[in-house]
Amino acid sequence: MTSRNPVLRSVFPLLGVAATLLAASSCSQRFGINSFFAPQKATSLPLDFSTTFISDSVWLATLDRGETASASSIRNIYVYRVRLNEAEGYPTKKWSVQPGGDGGTRTYFSEIGLLMARPGALYRVDENTPTDAPLSPIWKTPVSALGRSCVTSFKIDGKAYVGFAWNKAGPRRMFTRFPIDPGKPQKLDVAAALTQEIPEAPGQWGYGCFTDQKNERLWSNQYAKSPTQAGNVTLISGVNLRTLADAPVSSAPNYGTKNATLGVADSDLLEKTPCVAPSPLPSPAPSPIPTEWTQQNDIYQTCIRSNPYAISGDARGNILAGGAISYVHEAKNDLVFWRDRTSPYLHAAKAACFSSGSLNCATGTANHGAYSGTSVGPLASLQDGRIIGLHRLTSATPIMKSRVYLISPVDPDNLKEGIDVKLVKEVDGDAYMYNDFTGSTLYPREASLVVDFGAIPEYQPERRISRISVIWSELGGGTQPWRGFTLQARCLEDGGVAPSFETLPQVSASEEETPIPVASCLGPKAKKLELKASPDAGASGYSRVAKVKVVLTLDQ
């Protein structure tokens, strides 16, 4: 029947077209035809793009004191690498130094492995070091060394070095610098060692060391009381890693800061205190009279009444010192952890407490929490929201043991909720060691990556790429802003000349897409994406990138 209504006559054909389109749409969805016409995303698997040398491992150097804790010349040192993989039972590897001698070890994890400073001797060990033979020193001081020695690693103008802080008779502070050379047997050019005496501030250093990568400084303190120290004080001194000249502690960003609300842990943080002669004078009195007995030494070193054992610092260059055994800065949540000197309490506070006197950092506030379950001593950060604490079980018999704990705040935004502490491993020996044993204070790592589009699941070479983007993931997860790195990109053609890198004008926060508006990536011949993240000189914080994903948007 033919409709006499012209409106209906005009509508019926449209209804027919609509029905046809609806059927086609249903069919395309059913058989996948519609996906050919609509843009489609092809996303790579997470790819390694690490901007930090921190891994899933913790390194320890323990002292075997034996059953009687005597005969120091025959004591061995055990070196452990504990991998933080709970599913595999925390796999552990072990080396030894025989004989190791007495006294504590100072450690620093570097891009060439674990560096260990023993009195007057430098050791190095990495995953490829054989375990069936004792470790030997890779360098010894040219003259006899006194007291503790510290080791570090740093970069100057892009060149990597290892530094060794030690003491010679006098006492006099000494510093030796070695270029890192991966082509050498021990990855150090010991023949190019440069040794400098630092005469401006006599005395010793080496009990604790902190490397300020941002400002190119090494800070160190001398804990042991001697005739050259006045009562319950400690001397903090430094070296300019670029010039190897003395670095006045007054140049530290938080010099002169005091936050009384922190209590015993930091009652006199870098507060200027005169170093004066003890009364009565020791007998016999030293000759000549030490400089720190006759002047305040505001310029070269500062006496701290609240005597730390081993100092540390944060990513901004602030020195962490006060009445504690040790400190560590955890960068992801911007917290400082420390262990009380006179009690078993482990504390955590906002890092701002150590550079501001106005913040309320009393225990039990949201800015300061504590835990009293175990007396950890040496501390190091994983920079993913967690730190590592070592418990020296010095009373264990017949062989002393040490325990490795994984530590994190219950709520990093409200520290009065407390601190979680989890036992990871127990190893032989006394963990008589301090400073960085995870790589948390090492300089950032330049990252590079080439991604072949053909290796990306769901990539279809016959379809045009209309957009390329990347998604980066922070170490430990969560959403963090991009900091301290310049991200560059370029696309490569098969057999073509590689174009220049282009700098991305903006990088989104972690877990968000960052577009790659690079000219070489817009053409149809692009087959690979190359990324490069370079550290920004002098940055006060860095993104700790773990993984990156590449996202291709495909048109028809």
C-alpha positions as CSV (number, residue, x, y, z in Angstrom):
1,M,0.0,0.0,0.0
2,T,1.2,3.5,-0.9
3,S,0.8,6.2,1.7
4,R,-1.0,9.3,0.6
5,N,0.7,11.3,3.3
6,P,3.8,13.0,1.8
7,V,5.4,13.3,5.3
8,L,5.1,9.6,5.8
9,R,6.4,8.9,2.3
10,S,9.5,10.9,3.2
11,V,10.0,9.2,6.6
12,F,9.8,5.6,5.5
13,P,13.0,5.8,3.4
14,L,14.8,7.3,6.3
15,L,13.5,4.6,8.6
16,G,14.8,2.1,6.1
17,V,18.2,3.7,6.0
18,A,18.3,3.8,9.8
19,A,17.4,0.1,9.9
20,T,20.1,-0.7,7.5
21,L,22.7,1.3,9.5
22,L,21.6,-0.4,12.7
23,A,21.9,-3.8,11.1
24,A,25.3,-2.9,9.8
25,S,26.4,-1.6,13.1
26,S,25.2,-4.7,14.9
27,C,27.0,-6.8,12.3
28,S,30.3,-4.8,12.6
29,Q,30.3,-5.1,16.3
30,R,29.6,-8.8,16.1
31,F,32.3,-9.5,13.5
32,G,34.9,-6.8,14.6
33,I,34.4,-4.6,11.5
34,N,33.7,-1.5,13.5
35,S,37.1,-1.6,15.1
36,F,38.7,-1.1,11.7
37,F,37.0,2.3,11.3
38,A,37.4,3.6,14.9
39,P,40.8,4.6,16.4
40,Q,42.4,1.8,18.4
41,K,45.1,1.9,21.0
42,A,48.0,-0.5,21.1
43,T,49.9,-0.4,24.4
44,S,53.3,-2.0,25.1
45,L,54.1,-4.1,28.1
46,P,55.8,-2.2,31.0
47,L,59.4,-1.6,29.9
48,D,62.5,-1.0,32.1
49,F,63.3,2.7,32.2
50,S,65.0,3.2,35.5
51,T,66.3,6.6,36.6
52,T,67.8,5.3,39.8
53,F,70.5,2.7,40.8
54,I,68.3,1.4,43.6
55,S,67.4,-2.2,43.0
56,D,65.5,-4.8,44.9
57,S,68.6,-5.6,47.0
58,V,70.2,-4.7,50.3
59,W,73.9,-5.0,51.0
60,L,75.4,-5.7,54.4
61,A,78.9,-5.9,55.9
62,T,79.0,-7.8,59.2
63,L,81.8,-8.5,61.6
64,D,82.3,-12.0,62.9
65,R,83.3,-11.3,66.5
66,G,83.7,-15.0,67.2
67,E,82.6,-16.7,70.4
68,T,84.8,-14.6,72.7
69,A,84.9,-11.3,70.8
70,S,88.6,-11.3,71.1
71,A,91.7,-11.6,68.9
72,S,90.7,-8.7,66.6
73,S,93.3,-9.5,64.0
74,I,91.6,-12.7,63.0
75,R,88.0,-11.5,62.8
76,N,86.4,-12.0,59.4
77,I,84.0,-9.7,57.6
78,Y,81.0,-11.1,55.8
79,V,79.3,-9.3,52.9
80,Y,75.7,-10.2,52.0
81,R,73.4,-9.3,49.2
82,V,69.8,-9.9,50.3
83,R,67.2,-9.7,47.5
84,L,63.8,-8.3,48.7
85,N,61.8,-11.1,47.1
86,E,59.5,-12.6,49.7
87,A,58.1,-15.2,47.3
88,E,61.6,-16.7,46.8
89,G,62.5,-16.5,50.5
90,Y,64.7,-13.4,50.2
91,P,67.6,-15.0,48.2
92,T,71.0,-14.2,49.7
93,K,74.6,-14.2,48.4
94,K,77.7,-14.1,50.7
95,W,81.3,-13.1,50.4
96,S,84.0,-12.6,53.0
97,V,87.1,-10.6,53.9
98,Q,89.7,-12.7,55.8
99,P,91.0,-11.5,58.1
100,G,88.9,-8.4,58.3
101,G,90.3,-6.8,61.5
102,D,88.4,-4.8,64.1
103,G,86.2,-1.7,63.8
104,G,83.2,-0.7,61.8
105,T,82.7,-0.7,58.0
106,R,81.4,2.3,56.1
107,T,79.5,1.3,53.0
108,Y,78.1,3.0,49.8
109,F,76.2,1.4,47.0
110,S,77.3,2.7,43.7
111,E,76.8,2.0,40.0
112,I,79.8,-0.3,40.1
113,G,78.6,-2.3,43.1
114,L,79.0,-2.1,46.8
115,L,81.9,0.0,48.0
116,M,83.3,-0.7,51.5
117,A,85.7,1.5,53.5
118,R,87.8,-0.2,56.1
119,P,90.6,1.7,58.0
120,G,92.9,2.6,55.2
121,A,91.5,0.2,52.6
122,L,88.9,0.2,49.9
123,Y,86.9,-2.9,48.8
124,R,84.4,-3.4,46.0
125,V,81.9,-6.3,45.3
126,D,79.1,-6.8,42.8
127,E,76.9,-9.6,41.6
128,N,79.6,-11.0,39.4
129,T,82.3,-11.1,42.1
130,P,83.2,-14.8,42.8
131,T,82.1,-16.0,46.2
132,D,84.7,-18.8,46.5
133,A,87.7,-16.6,47.4
134,P,88.1,-13.8,50.1
135,L,87.8,-10.2,48.9
136,S,91.0,-8.2,48.7
137,P,91.5,-4.4,48.9
138,I,91.5,-2.7,45.5
139,W,93.3,0.3,47.0
140,K,95.1,1.2,50.2
141,T,96.0,4.6,51.6
142,P,99.6,5.7,50.9
143,V,100.3,6.2,54.6
144,S,98.8,4.6,57.7
145,A,95.3,5.7,58.3
146,L,93.7,6.5,61.7
147,G,90.2,5.7,62.9
148,R,87.3,5.3,60.5
149,S,87.3,5.8,56.7
150,C,84.2,6.7,54.6
151,V,83.5,6.0,50.9
152,T,81.2,7.7,48.5
153,S,80.5,8.1,44.8
154,F,79.5,11.3,42.9
155,K,79.5,13.0,39.5
156,I,81.3,16.2,38.4
157,D,80.3,17.5,35.0
158,G,78.9,14.1,34.0
159,K,82.1,12.2,35.0
160,A,81.6,9.6,37.8
161,Y,84.1,9.2,40.7
162,V,84.6,7.3,43.9
163,G,85.7,9.2,46.9
164,F,87.5,7.9,50.0
165,A,87.6,10.1,53.2
166,W,90.3,9.1,55.6
167,N,92.7,10.4,58.4
168,K,96.4,10.5,58.7
169,A,98.6,11.2,61.7
170,G,98.1,14.7,63.1
171,P,95.3,14.0,62.9
172,R,94.6,15.5,59.4
173,R,91.6,15.0,57.2
174,M,92.4,13.4,53.8
175,F,90.4,12.8,50.7
176,T,91.2,10.6,47.6
177,R,89.2,10.7,44.4
178,F,89.2,8.0,41.7
179,P,87.6,8.1,38.2
180,I,85.2,5.3,37.5
181,D,86.3,3.4,34.5
182,P,84.1,0.3,33.6
183,G,87.0,-0.9,31.4
184,K,89.4,-1.4,34.3
185,P,89.4,-4.7,36.2
186,Q,87.9,-3.2,39.3
187,K,86.0,-0.5,37.3
188,L,88.2,2.2,38.9
189,D,91.2,3.9,37.5
190,V,93.3,3.7,40.7
191,A,96.4,4.9,38.8
192,A,94.6,8.3,38.4
193,A,93.9,8.6,42.1
194,L,94.1,12.2,43.4
195,T,94.7,12.7,47.1
196,Q,94.2,16.0,48.8
197,E,94.9,17.1,52.4
198,I,92.2,19.3,53.9
199,P,94.1,21.5,56.3
200,E,91.6,24.2,57.2
201,A,89.9,22.1,59.9
202,P,92.2,19.7,61.8
203,G,90.7,16.6,63.4
204,Q,89.2,13.4,62.2
205,W,86.2,12.4,60.2
206,G,84.6,9.1,59.0
207,Y,82.1,7.9,61.5
208,G,79.2,9.0,59.4
209,C,79.2,10.4,55.9
210,F,76.5,12.1,53.8
211,T,76.9,12.9,50.1
212,D,75.0,16.0,48.9
213,Q,74.8,15.3,45.2
214,K,72.9,18.5,44.5
215,N,75.6,20.8,46.0
216,E,78.6,18.6,45.4
217,R,79.6,18.2,49.0
218,L,80.6,15.4,51.3
219,W,79.8,15.9,55.0
220,S,81.3,13.8,57.7
221,N,81.3,13.7,61.5
222,Q,83.8,12.4,64.1
223,Y,82.1,10.8,67.0
224,A,84.8,9.3,69.2
225,K,85.7,11.5,72.1
226,S,89.3,12.4,72.4
227,P,91.5,15.2,73.9
228,T,90.7,17.2,70.8
229,Q,87.0,17.3,71.6
230,A,85.1,19.1,74.3
231,G,82.7,17.0,76.3
232,N,79.6,15.6,74.6
233,V,80.1,17.2,71.1
234,T,80.8,16.1,67.6
235,L,82.6,17.9,64.8
236,I,81.1,18.1,61.4
237,S,83.3,19.0,58.5
238,G,83.1,18.7,54.7
239,V,84.8,18.8,51.4
240,N,83.9,20.4,48.1
241,L,83.8,17.4,45.7
242,R,84.5,19.6,42.7
243,T,87.6,21.5,44.1
244,L,88.6,19.1,46.9
245,A,88.8,22.2,49.2
246,D,87.4,22.5,52.6
247,A,83.6,23.0,52.7
248,P,82.4,25.1,55.6
249,V,79.4,23.6,57.4
250,S,77.9,27.0,57.5
251,S,77.2,26.5,53.7
252,A,74.7,23.7,54.5
253,P,71.1,24.8,53.6
254,N,69.8,24.1,57.2
255,Y,72.8,25.5,59.0
256,G,71.7,27.3,62.2
257,T,68.3,25.7,62.2
258,K,66.7,24.5,65.4
259,N,63.4,22.8,66.0
260,A,62.9,22.4,69.7
261,T,59.7,20.3,69.3
262,L,61.7,17.4,67.9
263,G,62.9,16.7,71.4
264,V,66.0,14.7,72.3
265,A,66.4,13.4,68.7
266,D,67.4,16.8,67.4
267,S,67.5,19.4,70.1
268,D,70.4,21.3,68.6
269,L,70.4,20.7,64.9
270,L,73.5,22.4,63.5
271,E,73.1,25.1,66.1
272,K,76.4,27.1,66.4
273,T,78.1,26.0,69.7
274,P,81.6,27.1,70.7
275,C,84.1,24.3,70.8
276,V,86.1,24.9,74.0
277,A,88.8,23.2,75.9
278,P,87.5,20.5,78.4
279,S,87.9,21.3,82.0
280,P,90.0,20.0,83.6
281,L,92.5,19.6,80.7
282,P,93.5,16.0,80.0
283,S,96.8,14.8,81.2
284,P,99.1,14.9,79.4
285,A,97.6,17.8,77.4
286,P,98.0,17.6,73.6
287,S,100.7,19.6,71.9
288,P,100.0,21.8,70.0
289,I,96.7,22.8,71.5
290,P,94.0,21.8,69.0
291,T,92.5,24.7,67.0
292,E,89.0,23.8,68.2
293,W,90.0,24.6,71.7
294,T,91.0,28.1,70.9
295,Q,88.4,29.4,68.5
296,Q,84.7,28.8,67.8
297,N,85.3,27.5,64.3
298,D,82.0,28.8,62.9
299,I,83.5,28.8,59.5
300,Y,85.1,25.3,59.3
301,Q,83.2,23.0,61.6
302,T,80.4,23.1,64.1
303,C,80.2,21.5,67.5
304,I,76.8,19.9,68.1
305,R,75.8,19.3,71.7
306,S,73.4,16.5,70.8
307,N,76.1,14.2,69.5
308,P,75.1,11.9,66.6
309,Y,76.9,8.7,65.8
310,A,76.4,8.8,62.1
311,I,75.0,11.8,60.2
312,S,73.0,11.8,57.0
313,G,71.1,14.2,54.9
314,D,68.2,14.8,52.5
315,A,67.9,15.4,48.8
316,R,68.0,19.2,49.3
317,G,71.4,19.0,50.9
318,N,70.2,19.5,54.5
319,I,72.4,17.8,57.1
320,L,70.6,15.4,59.5
321,A,72.4,15.6,62.8
322,G,71.5,15.4,66.4
323,G,71.3,13.0,69.3
324,A,70.6,9.9,67.4
325,I,72.4,6.7,66.2
326,S,71.6,7.3,62.6
327,Y,69.3,9.0,60.1
328,V,67.9,8.4,56.7
329,H,65.7,10.4,54.3
330,E,62.9,8.7,52.4
331,A,62.2,10.7,49.3
332,K,58.9,9.4,48.1
333,N,57.0,10.6,51.2
334,D,59.6,13.2,52.1
335,L,60.2,11.7,55.6
336,V,63.2,11.4,57.9
337,F,63.7,8.3,60.1
338,W,66.1,8.0,63.0
339,R,66.9,5.8,66.0
340,D,67.2,7.3,69.4
341,R,70.6,7.2,71.0
342,T,69.5,6.4,74.5
343,S,66.3,4.4,73.9
344,P,65.1,1.7,71.4
345,Y,62.6,4.1,69.8
346,L,62.5,4.4,66.0
347,H,61.1,7.8,64.8
348,A,59.7,9.2,61.6
349,A,59.0,12.9,61.0
350,K,58.3,15.2,58.1
351,A,61.6,16.3,56.5
352,A,60.5,19.9,56.9
353,C,61.1,19.4,60.6
354,F,64.8,19.4,60.0
355,S,64.9,22.7,58.0
356,S,62.2,24.7,59.8
357,G,61.9,25.8,63.4
358,S,58.3,26.7,63.1
359,L,56.7,23.4,62.3
360,N,55.2,21.5,65.3
361,C,57.1,18.2,65.2
362,A,56.4,16.9,68.7
363,T,56.0,13.1,69.1
364,G,52.4,12.0,68.6
365,T,51.4,14.7,66.1
366,A,50.7,14.0,62.5
367,N,54.3,15.2,61.8
368,H,56.1,12.8,64.1
369,G,55.5,9.2,64.9
370,A,57.5,6.5,66.8
371,Y,57.9,2.8,67.2
372,S,59.6,0.9,70.1
373,G,59.6,-2.7,69.0
374,T,63.2,-3.2,68.0
375,S,66.5,-1.3,68.3
376,V,67.6,-0.9,64.6
377,G,70.8,1.0,64.0
378,P,72.1,1.4,60.5
379,L,69.4,2.8,58.2
380,A,69.1,3.2,54.4
381,S,66.1,4.1,52.1
382,L,64.6,2.3,49.2
383,Q,63.0,5.6,48.1
384,D,59.7,3.9,47.4
385,G,58.0,4.7,50.7
386,R,60.1,2.1,52.6
387,I,63.4,2.1,54.4
388,I,65.7,-0.7,55.6
389,G,66.9,-1.0,59.2
390,L,69.6,-3.3,60.6
391,H,69.5,-4.7,64.1
392,R,72.8,-5.6,65.6
393,L,72.2,-8.5,67.9
394,T,75.5,-8.0,69.7
395,S,74.6,-10.3,72.6
396,A,73.9,-13.4,70.5
397,T,76.1,-16.5,71.1
398,P,78.0,-18.4,70.0
399,I,77.9,-16.5,66.8
400,M,76.5,-13.0,66.6
401,K,73.6,-12.4,64.3
402,S,72.1,-9.3,62.6
403,R,68.6,-8.8,61.4
404,V,67.2,-7.0,58.3
405,Y,63.9,-5.1,58.7
406,L,61.6,-3.5,56.1
407,I,60.1,-0.3,57.6
408,S,57.4,2.0,56.4
409,P,54.9,4.4,58.0
410,V,51.3,3.2,58.5
411,D,50.1,6.5,57.1
412,P,52.7,8.9,55.6
413,D,50.3,11.8,56.0
414,N,49.5,11.1,59.6
415,L,52.6,9.8,61.3
416,K,51.0,9.4,64.7
417,E,49.4,6.3,63.3
418,G,52.8,4.6,63.8
419,I,55.4,2.7,61.9
420,D,55.3,-0.8,60.4
421,V,58.3,-3.0,60.9
422,K,58.7,-6.4,59.2
423,L,61.6,-8.9,59.7
424,V,63.1,-9.9,56.4
425,K,66.3,-11.9,57.1
426,E,68.8,-12.9,59.8
427,V,72.5,-13.2,58.8
428,D,75.7,-14.1,60.7
429,G,77.9,-11.4,62.1
430,D,77.4,-8.0,63.7
431,A,76.2,-5.4,61.2
432,Y,78.8,-2.9,62.4
433,M,78.3,-0.6,59.4
434,Y,76.8,2.7,58.5
435,N,75.9,5.0,55.6
436,D,74.2,4.1,52.3
437,F,73.8,0.4,51.5
438,T,70.9,0.6,49.0
439,G,72.0,3.4,46.6
440,S,69.4,5.9,48.0
441,T,71.8,8.9,48.0
442,L,73.6,8.1,44.8
443,Y,73.3,10.5,41.8
444,P,70.4,9.9,39.4
445,R,70.7,7.6,36.5
446,E,70.3,8.6,32.8
447,A,67.8,6.3,31.2
448,S,67.4,5.4,27.5
449,L,65.1,3.0,25.6
450,V,64.3,2.0,22.0
451,V,60.8,0.5,21.4
452,D,60.1,-1.3,18.2
453,F,56.5,-0.8,17.3
454,G,56.3,-4.3,15.8
455,A,56.9,-5.7,19.4
456,I,53.8,-3.9,20.8
457,P,50.7,-6.1,21.1
458,E,47.8,-5.1,18.9
459,Y,50.0,-3.0,16.6
460,Q,48.8,-3.1,13.0
461,P,51.4,-1.9,10.5
462,E,48.8,-1.3,7.8
463,R,47.1,1.4,10.0
464,R,48.3,4.9,10.4
465,I,49.7,6.0,13.8
466,S,47.9,9.2,14.6
467,R,49.3,9.7,18.1
468,I,52.2,8.4,20.3
469,S,52.3,8.8,24.0
470,V,54.1,7.3,27.0
471,I,53.0,6.4,30.6
472,W,55.7,6.3,33.3
473,S,55.5,4.6,36.7
474,E,57.1,5.8,39.9
475,L,59.2,3.4,41.9
476,G,56.8,2.0,44.5
477,G,53.7,3.1,42.6
478,G,51.4,6.0,43.2
479,T,51.0,9.3,41.5
480,Q,54.0,11.6,41.5
481,P,54.9,14.7,39.4
482,W,57.8,14.5,36.9
483,R,60.8,16.1,38.6
484,G,64.5,16.7,37.9
485,F,64.8,15.1,34.4
486,T,64.6,16.3,30.8
487,L,62.7,13.8,28.7
488,Q,63.6,13.7,25.0
489,A,62.3,11.6,22.1
490,R,62.7,10.8,18.4
491,C,61.3,8.2,16.0
492,L,63.4,6.0,13.7
493,E,62.7,4.6,10.3
494,D,64.0,1.3,9.0
495,G,67.3,2.0,7.4
496,G,66.9,5.8,7.7
497,V,69.2,8.4,9.2
498,A,68.5,9.0,12.9
499,P,67.0,12.5,13.4
500,S,67.9,14.7,16.4
501,F,66.2,14.3,19.7
502,E,63.5,16.7,20.6
503,T,62.7,17.8,24.2
504,L,59.2,17.2,25.4
505,P,57.8,20.6,26.6
506,Q,55.7,19.0,29.3
507,V,55.6,15.6,31.0
508,S,52.5,14.4,32.8
509,A,52.4,12.9,36.3
510,S,53.0,9.2,36.7
511,E,50.3,6.8,35.4
512,E,49.0,9.6,33.1
513,E,49.6,9.7,29.3
514,T,52.2,12.1,28.0
515,P,51.9,12.9,24.3
516,I,55.0,12.8,22.1
517,P,54.6,15.8,19.7
518,V,57.9,15.1,17.9
519,A,58.2,15.8,14.2
520,S,60.0,12.6,13.3
521,C,57.1,10.6,14.9
522,L,54.3,12.1,12.8
523,G,55.2,10.5,9.5
524,P,54.0,7.1,8.2
525,K,57.6,5.7,8.1
526,A,58.2,5.7,11.9
527,K,58.9,2.2,13.1
528,K,60.6,2.8,16.5
529,L,60.5,5.2,19.4
530,E,63.7,6.2,21.2
531,L,63.4,7.9,24.7
532,K,66.1,9.5,26.8
533,A,65.8,10.9,30.3
534,S,68.7,13.1,31.4
535,P,69.2,14.5,35.0
536,D,68.9,18.3,35.4
537,A,72.0,19.7,37.0
538,G,71.4,21.0,40.5
539,A,67.8,19.7,40.9
540,S,66.7,19.2,44.5
541,G,64.6,16.1,43.7
542,Y,64.3,13.5,41.0
543,S,61.5,11.3,39.6
544,R,62.4,7.7,40.4
545,V,61.1,6.1,37.3
546,A,60.8,2.3,37.3
547,K,58.8,1.4,34.1
548,V,57.4,3.1,31.0
549,K,54.7,2.0,28.6
550,V,54.3,3.2,25.0
551,V,50.8,3.8,23.7
552,L,50.1,4.0,19.9
553,T,46.7,5.4,18.7
554,L,46.0,3.7,15.3
555,D,43.6,5.2,12.7
556,Q,42.1,3.3,9.8
